[in-house]
Amino acid sequence: MDLYFPALMLLSGAAAIHSRARIPELRPAADAAEAVWKITAKLAFLAWLGLLAWGWFLHSWQQAALGLTLSALFSGPLAALGPRPGWWAYSLSMALVGLALGVFLVLP
């Protein structure tokens, strides 16, 4: 399997969890961790959009459409369940792995 699809799924899952965790009890206790998580989640969303555009223009539209579908299938249940305590760490790790995969994929 190409790294494109796992990167898209991880990035969308990370952004979905961050967008749903509005309650302070579901966020990190340390302000520094909160800031890192916020920045990483925003980067994950922007990277997700960038990878979709990259897949659309450099490959086929079918690959981007499949990536969008897989992203929705991955982040949809996460958003429906709602964040749980400690999910910020999962979101942060998914964002970091997804960003690393995206950089590895895009850079030659």
Secondary structure as UniProt FT lines:
FT   HELIX           4..20
FT   HELIX           24..26
FT   HELIX           31..58
FT   HELIX           61..81
FT   TURN            85..86
FT   HELIX           87..106
//
